[in-house]
Amino acid sequence: MIFYDACQAGKSKHLPFYLSSRLSTHVLELVHCDIWGPSPTVTTSGYWYYIIFVDDYSRYCWLYPMKRRSDSFACFTTFKNMGENQFHQRLKLFQCDGVKELVKGVFLFLSRYQ
C-alpha cells in the first residue's frame, strides 16, 4: 500500500510535529498522551477507546482501554499515581493534543497546583 504525503496531510487535523532538540534526562520528566477511537468494533468487554501514555525518556508506553472518552481523566489519574509511586518521581510535564476531556475542569485545576 502506498501513502502519498499530500493525501495524508490533507486528511490531517493538525500540522505535523517538528523535531525537538529537547532531551529528557529522567523518567516522568515529560509524558506524551493520545486518545484513539472510537474503534470500528467494540471489544467483548465493551471498550471503544484507548488512551496511551508514552514516557519521553524511556519510550515506555502504557495503554488503557476505555468505554467512553470521558474516562480519560480517570485513566490519567490512575497512570499518574502508578508512575509516581513506581518511579519515586513526580510527573513534571504532560503533553497532549488538546483533548477536551483532559484539558477542562478538574484537569486544569490539578495541573495548576502541582
PyRosetta script that sets phi, psi and omega in degrees:
from pyrosetta import init, pose_from_sequence

init()
pose = pose_from_sequence("MIFYDACQAGKSKHLPFYLSSRLSTHVLELVHCDIWGPSPTVTTSGYWYYIIFVDDYSRYCWLYPMKRRSDSFACFTTFKNMGENQFHQRLKLFQCDGVKELVKGVFLFLSRYQ")
pose.set_psi(1, 135.3)
pose.set_omega(1, -178.1)
pose.set_phi(2, -109.0)
pose.set_psi(2, 133.3)
pose.set_omega(2, 175.9)
pose.set_phi(3, -111.1)
pose.set_psi(3, 126.8)
pose.set_omega(3, 178.1)
pose.set_phi(4, -94.5)
pose.set_psi(4, 130.6)
pose.set_omega(4, -175.9)
pose.set_phi(5, -56.2)
pose.set_psi(5, -43.0)
pose.set_omega(5, -178.0)
pose.set_phi(6, -63.9)
pose.set_psi(6, -39.9)
pose.set_omega(6, 179.3)
pose.set_phi(7, -65.7)
pose.set_psi(7, -44.8)
pose.set_omega(7, -179.6)
pose.set_phi(8, -66.4)
pose.set_psi(8, -40.5)
pose.set_omega(8, 179.3)
pose.set_phi(9, -65.1)
pose.set_psi(9, -36.1)
pose.set_omega(9, 179.2)
pose.set_phi(10, -66.7)
pose.set_psi(10, -27.9)
pose.set_omega(10, 179.4)
pose.set_phi(11, -88.4)
pose.set_psi(11, -12.3)
pose.set_omega(11, -177.7)
pose.set_phi(12, -71.1)
pose.set_psi(12, 146.4)
pose.set_omega(12, 175.8)
pose.set_phi(13, -89.3)
pose.set_psi(13, -25.4)
pose.set_omega(13, -178.1)
pose.set_phi(14, -130.2)
pose.set_psi(14, 158.6)
pose.set_omega(14, 174.8)
pose.set_phi(15, -69.1)
pose.set_psi(15, 153.7)
pose.set_omega(15, 179.5)
pose.set_phi(16, -65.8)
pose.set_psi(16, 153.8)
pose.set_omega(16, 177.1)
pose.set_phi(17, -72.2)
pose.set_psi(17, 145.1)
pose.set_omega(17, 176.5)
pose.set_phi(18, -89.2)
pose.set_psi(18, 154.4)
pose.set_omega(18, 177.5)
pose.set_phi(19, -62.8)
pose.set_psi(19, 139.6)
pose.set_omega(19, -178.0)
pose.set_phi(20, -110.7)
pose.set_psi(20, 143.4)
pose.set_omega(20, 176.7)
pose.set_phi(21, -91.1)
pose.set_psi(21, -1.3)
pose.set_omega(21, -179.1)
pose.set_phi(22, -72.8)
pose.set_psi(22, 131.3)
pose.set_omega(22, 177.2)
pose.set_phi(23, -120.3)
pose.set_psi(23, 128.7)
pose.set_omega(23, 176.0)
pose.set_phi(24, -76.7)
pose.set_psi(24, 145.4)
pose.set_omega(24, -177.8)
pose.set_phi(25, -108.7)
pose.set_psi(25, -10.4)
pose.set_omega(25, 176.7)
pose.set_phi(26, -157.9)
pose.set_psi(26, 166.4)
pose.set_omega(26, -177.7)
pose.set_phi(27, -62.4)
pose.set_psi(27, 142.4)
pose.set_omega(27, 179.1)
pose.set_phi(28, 66.6)
pose.set_psi(28, 12.5)
pose.set_omega(28, 174.2)
pose.set_phi(29, -69.0)
pose.set_psi(29, -38.9)
pose.set_omega(29, 177.0)
pose.set_phi(30, -144.3)
pose.set_psi(30, 127.6)
pose.set_omega(30, 178.7)
pose.set_phi(31, -123.8)
pose.set_psi(31, 130.9)
pose.set_omega(31, 176.9)
pose.set_phi(32, -98.4)
pose.set_psi(32, 151.6)
pose.set_omega(32, -178.1)
pose.set_phi(33, -141.1)
pose.set_psi(33, 145.5)
pose.set_omega(33, 174.2)
pose.set_phi(34, -148.9)
pose.set_psi(34, 146.0)
pose.set_omega(34, 176.1)
pose.set_phi(35, -112.3)
pose.set_psi(35, 136.1)
pose.set_omega(35, 178.4)
pose.set_phi(36, -121.2)
pose.set_psi(36, 138.0)
pose.set_omega(36, 174.8)
pose.set_phi(37, 143.4)
pose.set_psi(37, 173.9)
pose.set_omega(37, 3.7)
pose.set_phi(38, -76.0)
pose.set_psi(38, 147.5)
pose.set_omega(38, 179.2)
pose.set_phi(39, -71.1)
pose.set_psi(39, 147.5)
pose.set_omega(39, 177.8)
pose.set_phi(40, -65.8)
pose.set_psi(40, -22.2)
pose.set_omega(40, 176.4)
pose.set_phi(41, -132.8)
pose.set_psi(41, 140.9)
pose.set_omega(41, 179.7)
pose.set_phi(42, -84.5)
pose.set_psi(42, 147.3)
pose.set_omega(42, 176.8)
pose.set_phi(43, -74.3)
pose.set_psi(43, 168.5)
pose.set_omega(43, 178.9)
pose.set_phi(44, -65.5)
pose.set_psi(44, -20.7)
pose.set_omega(44, 177.4)
pose.set_phi(45, -90.7)
pose.set_psi(45, -2.9)
pose.set_omega(45, 176.0)
pose.set_phi(46, 92.7)
pose.set_psi(46, 20.1)
pose.set_omega(46, -179.2)
pose.set_phi(47, -89.4)
pose.set_psi(47, 130.5)
pose.set_omega(47, 178.7)
pose.set_phi(48, -110.4)
pose.set_psi(48, -22.7)
pose.set_omega(48, -172.8)
pose.set_phi(49, -126.5)
pose.set_psi(49, 161.3)
pose.set_omega(49, 176.0)
pose.set_phi(50, -138.2)
pose.set_psi(50, 141.8)
pose.set_omega(50, 174.7)
pose.set_phi(51, -121.4)
pose.set_psi(51, 135.6)
pose.set_omega(51, -178.5)
pose.set_phi(52, -123.5)
pose.set_psi(52, 138.4)
pose.set_omega(52, 175.5)
pose.set_phi(53, -117.7)
pose.set_psi(53, 128.9)
pose.set_omega(53, -179.0)
pose.set_phi(54, -121.7)
pose.set_psi(54, 122.1)
pose.set_omega(54, 176.1)
pose.set_phi(55, -77.7)
pose.set_psi(55, 126.1)
pose.set_omega(55, -175.8)
pose.set_phi(56, -65.6)
pose.set_psi(56, -34.8)
pose.set_omega(56, -176.8)
pose.set_phi(57, -74.9)
pose.set_psi(57, -52.8)
pose.set_omega(57, -175.1)
pose.set_phi(58, -91.2)
pose.set_psi(58, -16.9)
pose.set_omega(58, -174.4)
pose.set_phi(59, 65.3)
pose.set_psi(59, 15.5)
pose.set_omega(59, 176.9)
pose.set_phi(60, -72.9)
pose.set_psi(60, 142.6)
pose.set_omega(60, -176.8)
pose.set_phi(61, -119.1)
pose.set_psi(61, 140.7)
pose.set_omega(61, 172.9)
pose.set_phi(62, -120.4)
pose.set_psi(62, 130.4)
pose.set_omega(62, -178.0)
pose.set_phi(63, -120.0)
pose.set_psi(63, 129.5)
pose.set_omega(63, 178.3)
pose.set_phi(64, -121.8)
pose.set_psi(64, 125.3)
pose.set_omega(64, 173.9)
pose.set_phi(65, -78.3)
pose.set_psi(65, 147.3)
pose.set_omega(65, -179.3)
pose.set_phi(66, -135.6)
pose.set_psi(66, 145.3)
pose.set_omega(66, 175.9)
pose.set_phi(67, -82.7)
pose.set_psi(67, -31.2)
pose.set_omega(67, 179.4)
pose.set_phi(68, -136.8)
pose.set_psi(68, 153.0)
pose.set_omega(68, 176.2)
pose.set_phi(69, -61.5)
pose.set_psi(69, -30.2)
pose.set_omega(69, -178.8)
pose.set_phi(70, -66.9)
pose.set_psi(70, -10.6)
pose.set_omega(70, 176.1)
pose.set_phi(71, -78.9)
pose.set_psi(71, -3.7)
pose.set_omega(71, -173.4)
pose.set_phi(72, -63.4)
pose.set_psi(72, -37.4)
pose.set_omega(72, -179.9)
pose.set_phi(73, -67.5)
pose.set_psi(73, -39.8)
pose.set_omega(73, 177.5)
pose.set_phi(74, -62.8)
pose.set_psi(74, -39.4)
pose.set_omega(74, 177.5)
pose.set_phi(75, -66.1)
pose.set_psi(75, -40.6)
pose.set_omega(75, 177.8)
pose.set_phi(76, -61.2)
pose.set_psi(76, -45.8)
pose.set_omega(76, -179.8)
pose.set_phi(77, -61.0)
pose.set_psi(77, -43.4)
pose.set_omega(77, 177.5)
pose.set_phi(78, -61.3)
pose.set_psi(78, -47.2)
pose.set_omega(78, 179.7)
pose.set_phi(79, -61.4)
pose.set_psi(79, -47.8)
pose.set_omega(79, -177.5)
pose.set_phi(80, -59.9)
pose.set_psi(80, -47.7)
pose.set_omega(80, 179.8)
pose.set_phi(81, -63.6)
pose.set_psi(81, -43.3)
pose.set_omega(81, 179.2)
pose.set_phi(82, -63.1)
pose.set_psi(82, -47.3)
pose.set_omega(82, -177.6)
pose.set_phi(83, -64.3)
pose.set_psi(83, -44.9)
pose.set_omega(83, -179.2)
pose.set_phi(84, -66.7)
pose.set_psi(84, -36.1)
pose.set_omega(84, 176.7)
pose.set_phi(85, -71.4)
pose.set_psi(85, -40.6)
pose.set_omega(85, -177.2)
pose.set_phi(86, -70.4)
pose.set_psi(86, -41.4)
pose.set_omega(86, -173.9)
pose.set_phi(87, -101.9)
pose.set_psi(87, -3.2)
pose.set_omega(87, -179.7)
pose.set_phi(88, 53.5)
pose.set_psi(88, 38.9)
pose.set_omega(88, 178.7)
pose.set_phi(89, -134.3)
pose.set_psi(89, 150.8)
pose.set_omega(89, 173.9)
pose.set_phi(90, -91.7)
pose.set_psi(90, 145.2)
pose.set_omega(90, 173.7)
pose.set_phi(91, -68.8)
pose.set_psi(91, 121.8)
pose.set_omega(91, -175.4)
pose.set_phi(92, -95.6)
pose.set_psi(92, -52.0)
pose.set_omega(92, -178.3)
pose.set_phi(93, -125.6)
pose.set_psi(93, 139.5)
pose.set_omega(93, -179.4)
pose.set_phi(94, -129.0)
pose.set_psi(94, 126.2)
pose.set_omega(94, -177.3)
pose.set_phi(95, -120.7)
pose.set_psi(95, 124.4)
pose.set_omega(95, 174.1)
pose.set_phi(96, -137.1)
pose.set_psi(96, 173.9)
pose.set_omega(96, -175.4)
pose.set_phi(97, -93.8)
pose.set_psi(97, 29.0)
pose.set_omega(97, 176.2)
pose.set_phi(98, 79.8)
pose.set_psi(98, 28.2)
pose.set_omega(98, 178.8)
pose.set_phi(99, -61.6)
pose.set_psi(99, 123.6)
pose.set_omega(99, -172.8)
pose.set_phi(100, -60.2)
pose.set_psi(100, -31.9)
pose.set_omega(100, 179.9)
pose.set_phi(101, -67.4)
pose.set_psi(101, -23.9)
pose.set_omega(101, -179.5)
pose.set_phi(102, -96.1)
pose.set_psi(102, -21.9)
pose.set_omega(102, -173.3)
pose.set_phi(103, -103.7)
pose.set_psi(103, -1.3)
pose.set_omega(103, -179.1)
pose.set_phi(104, -106.6)
pose.set_psi(104, 166.4)
pose.set_omega(104, 170.3)
pose.set_phi(105, 57.2)
pose.set_psi(105, -122.1)
pose.set_omega(105, -173.4)
pose.set_phi(106, -63.0)
pose.set_psi(106, -34.6)
pose.set_omega(106, -178.9)
pose.set_phi(107, -62.4)
pose.set_psi(107, -41.7)
pose.set_omega(107, 177.3)
pose.set_phi(108, -62.4)
pose.set_psi(108, -42.6)
pose.set_omega(108, 178.1)
pose.set_phi(109, -60.9)
pose.set_psi(109, -46.8)
pose.set_omega(109, -178.8)
pose.set_phi(110, -63.7)
pose.set_psi(110, -43.8)
pose.set_omega(110, -176.1)
pose.set_phi(111, -69.4)
pose.set_psi(111, -28.2)
pose.set_omega(111, -179.5)
pose.set_phi(112, -72.6)
pose.set_psi(112, -30.6)
pose.set_omega(112, -171.4)
pose.set_phi(113, -110.6)
pose.set_psi(113, 24.5)
pose.set_omega(113, 176.8)
pose.set_phi(114, -91.4)
pose.dump_pdb("model.pdb")
